Amino acid sequence: MSARESGLTLRPALADDEPFLFELRKATMTEHLARAGQPTDDAEHRARLLHRYDTARVVCVDGAPAGLLKAHRTDSEWVVVQLQITPSLQRRGIGERALRTVLRAAEADALPVTLKVIKGNPAKRLYDRLGFEVVGEDDTQFHMRRAPRAPVEIDAE
């Protein structure tokens, strides 16, 4: 995955990024987790932050940290683990552009993309708009999938 459009970049998360990413997680997820009846204590936030940290990419806008994207490829799909954008930067297309890096990689691999979203999280509208469909659910989350799509080919004339 790579992204470099309109000042948006993704870079591997380092240990030095953990304080920013921890505060980002609390700011973006506490309300949704509380509404879903899930734990919101610091230990739980830290555990979720560190889960699959090897796949974490810091979303940067003009070089400044603006969010987090965790995604990885398996043999059969791309999995989006987490996508969080600083609240003051939300609704500016940053999350969509970051997510599109995964979608492009999945298209190149002809694989589906899966993710889970907490019920009531407004991010579901983004996922719907990008072609994800609900394929299952549990008490607190929708399980979503975007079917594989072939990369767009442009014929040269």
N, C-alpha and C positions, 0 to 999 in steps of 0.2 A: 504494500500500500504506500502510495506517496500522494502528497497534495501540495500544490503550490499554485494557487490562483487567488488573485486579489488580496495578497498579503496573508493568506492562510497557509500555514505549514503544520505538519505533524512531525513530532520527533519522539524518540523513545523516552519514556519517563525514567528519571534517575532517582536515587535515594534523596537527593536534595529537593526534589519536587514534592515529596510526601507531605510536608506541612501545607503547601498550597492545595494539593489534591484532597487532603483530609478536610480542610475548611470548605472546599468546593462541594465535596460530598454532603457534608452537614447542611450547607446552604441550599442544595438542590434536592435533597432526598428526604430530609427529616419530616416535612409536612406530608408527603405521600406515604411514607412508611407508617407514620402515626395514624393516618386515616385508615390504613390497611390493617392496623392492629399489630404491626411488627415492631421489633425493638428499635429504639432510636438512641441508645446510649453510645458513648464514645467507643467503647470496646467493640460493639457491633459495627459501627461505621469503619473503624480501623480494619477489622477483619474483612469487610467487603472491599475496602480499598486495596488491601494486599492480595485478595483473591485474584489469581491470574495476572499479577503485576508484571510478569514477563511480557505480557501482550499490551501493556499500557502505552499509549501515545498521548503526549501533551499536545492539545490543540492550541496553536499560537496564532495570533492575529498581529501582523506587523512586528513579529518577534516577541510579543508579550503573551504569557500564558493566559488562555481564555477558557480552557476546558480539558476534558479527558475523553478519550475513546479507547475502549478495550475491545479488540476483535481478534479472532484467530480462525485459521482454516483447519478443518479435519479432512479426512478422505472423502466425505460425502457432502460437506456444506461449509459455509462461512458462518460463524457464530459471533453476534454482537453481544458482548457481555455487559458493557456499560457505555453510556454516552451522557455526559454532563457538561453543560455550558454555564459559565458564570451568569447568575441571574440578570445582572445589568446589561449583558450582551445577548440575551436571548431574544428571539423573534427578529433576528437580523440575517438569518440564513446560514449562520456559522455551523450549527449542528447538522443541517442538511448537507452542506458542502463537505464536512468531515465524513458523514455517513456515506456520501456518494463515492468516497475513495474505496470503501468496502464493496459497494455495489459494482464499481468498475472491476475490481479484482475478481469478484464472483462471476461477473459476466465473462471475463477472460478465461476463467476456469470452467464456465458453463455449470456452475453450482448454485443451489439456492442459498438464501441468507435467512437465518433464524434469529429471533430475539424474544425476550420477555419484557413486558411493560406492566407496571403496577396499575391496576384499575383506577381510573380517575386522573391519571397523569396526562396532562395536555400533550405530551410528546406523542401519544398514540395518533393524533391527527397527522403529524408529520409522517409517521410510518404508513398510515392509510394512504396518504397522498403519494408516497413513493412506491406503492404497489404491494405493500405487505398485507396479508390477510390473516385473520384470526383462525388458527387451526386447532386450538384447544384453550383451556383455561383451568385455573384452580381457584381457590377461595379469594386470592389476592391479585393474581396476575393473568393477563392475556398472553398466550403463547402465539407468536406471529411468525409467518414465513413468507418470503418473497421467492416466487418460483424462478428457476434458472432462466436466464435470457441470453441469447446469443449476442456477441458484440456487434455493434452496428458497423457495417462495411460500406465504404464509399467507393463507388466505381469511378475510376479515372477515365476521362474521355479524351 
